[in-house]
Amino acid sequence: MAMAALRREGRRFVAPLASPQPMTAIRSSLIAEEQTHVGARSISTQVVRNRMKSVKNIQKITKAMKMVAASKLRAIQTRAENSRGLWQPFTALLGDAPSVDVKKNVIVTISSDKGLCGGINSTSVKISKALHKLTAGPEKETKYVILGEKVVEKETESGGKLGDLDSYEIEGGETKGEILQNLAEFQFSCVLFNAVLENACSEQGARMSAMDSSSRNAGEMLDRLTLTYNRTRQASITTELIEIISGASALEG
């Protein structure tokens, strides 16, 4: 009611001072100007609201990924602990293999197939390059065997050529004595299998830690956006109140 009366009084005082423009043109220009200001204020708050919605969705995703990583980590840890009993007896029996100067070396780099797991893949690349420097020589050849998709691109950046290895499916059967003749090779297979499981544990642990950090960062960002939204909304309300008070003061004067 007060706003309607204020508009009526405003029209009554503006009419005698109107320019040659018709009253409809003046009213339309005032309405257009009012809509422009209101639109600008609503856009600013709407942008903040959309960002808050996006951050909330990201926070939900990171929390869900953290829970999934924690569940997978427990299962893989159990398998890794069980696999240690497979290679530790052979290591105690054979001891460390002697260092032999050979012309061909193979570096097995284990990484993850998916991202969002911190710096575990970068660490694998750094260790592989350090091993390459230790084993490199003028007449030596070094090849990489990469397990995981995330390290392939980084390794090929160094100038290496990408190839494929054939995989073989081993069917179960009777264990014969000649299969275990070379215990060193069997020990290496067991150690490599355990290394894959240990890498999987590291991957899930790093992903869980990264998602926990991302969730906390999203929460902090959401708090800042909420504060910005409240301040923007408060400024918009304050501006409207100032306009109303100024109009009322002009009418009283």
C-alpha positions, 0 to 999 in steps of 0.5 A: 500500500505504501509503495502504491501511494508512493508511486501515485504521489510520484506521478502526481508531482512529476506530471507538471514538470514533464518534458515534451515526452508523453507520460507513457514514455516517462513511465516506460523509461522508469520501469525499464531502468528499475528492471535493469537495476533489479536484473543486475542485482539478481544476476550477481546473486544468481551467479553465486548461487550457481557456484554454490550448487556446483561446489555442493555437487563436487563435494558429494562426488569427492565424499562418495569417492573417498568412501569407495576408495576406503572400501577397496583399500581394506579389501586390497590390503587383505590380499596384499598381506596374504601374498606376502606369505608367498614370496617371503619364504623364497626370499629367505631361502635364496637371499638377494640376487647378486648384481650382474652387469648386463646389456639389457635391462627391464624396468617395470613401472607400476601405476594406476589406470585412473586419476584423482589419486594424488602424486603416486603416478608422478612418483612412479615416473621419477623412480623409473627415471632414476633407475634408468640413470643408474642402469644406463650405459653406452652399450646398454639397452633399457626397456620399460614394462608399464602396468597402468594407463596413467604413466604411458603418456609420461614415459613416452614423452621421454622419447620412448616407443610404445609397444604391446606385450602379449598376455597368456592365460594360465590354466590350472593343473597338476604341479610338477617338479620341473615347474619349480626348478628355477626358484629365482624366476618364481620368486621374481613373479611372486615379488612382482605380484606383491608389488602390484598389490602394494601399488593398488593399496597405495593408489587407493590410500592416495585417492582416499587422502586426495578426496578427503582433502578435496572435500575439506577444500569444497567445504571451505569454498562453500563457506566463503561463497555462502558469506559472499552470497549473504553479503551480496543479498544484504547489499541488494536489500540495503540499496532498495531500502535507500531508494525507498527512503530517498523517494519518501524524503523527496516527497516530504521535501 
